């Protein structure tokens, strides 16, 4: 009996001990849970560089419209009133022939010929006279660098496979530019067409005369001038960085990074992508970044970079002629 009581006491003691351990464990778990849910001191957040770059990019984007408007104004100033009048008189001659008014058609051709003679006297060494202009912004290229690379590889494959229609579509997706398209009157051939049309009208060959004039109108020479948008944005970013030089050097540094990214984008999109001037511009930006970290005046360094980029941009405003 004593042995049984002893065993019972031992079992009770063991139970009490286990209960105490369990209770202690629950207390520890509770304290741990409370500690986990308690507000923890947060480390001070670092500036979001990606957001800063995006803000800097948006800051310089309005310069695109400024450049477009400037290009449109310059293109309109090149248009020649005498040449435009010659085109208008040619169209009047075509309309008159269609209405069986040959005398009016001849009068319009004479008016057009007179305008051409004025142009020839005024521009003896000029082959093309601008008569119409259109300025458009084409920005279809993806912002993601990897997507640009993949598109370039697809273009190369399409060209290698002689699948030129696909290549043309893909190339359109790699454009980021301001395009000035100018239609030009060719002084070498247009007068001849007018003379031939007048001769045919004298011989009552009205259909042939009208066709000759239509051909002359349809053979205006189209010239496309392209300005890469990334270079415009790079220049705007550098100008903005210059304004921030004395106010906020950190912001100026971010704007210079934006300029560097735009130069890299221009190169990847194939705007003279192998030109060594890109490396020279990148080197100038690096020098400028180092200068901004110090206390010296960076005015001369900014001037050097701006001049180099302006010269490069002018060089890249290439012209493509289509006849």
Buried (B, 14 or more C-beta within 10 A) or exposed (E): EEEEEEEEEEEEEEEEEEEEEEEEEEEEEEEEEEEEEEEEEEEEEEEEEEEBBEBBBEBBEEBBEEBBEEBBEEBEEEBBEBBBBBBBBBBBBBBBBEEEBBEBBBBBBBBBBBBBEBBBEEBEEEEBBBBBBEBEBEEEBEEEEEEBEEBBEBBEEBBEEEEEEBBEEBBEBBBBBBBBBBBBBBBEEBBEBBBBBBEBBEEEBBEBBBBBBBEBBEEBBBBBBBBBBBBBBBBBBBBBBBEBBEEEBEBBBBBBBBBBBBBBBBBBBBBBEEBEBBEEBBEBBEBBBEBBEEEEEBEEBBEEBBEBBEEBBEEBBEEEEEE
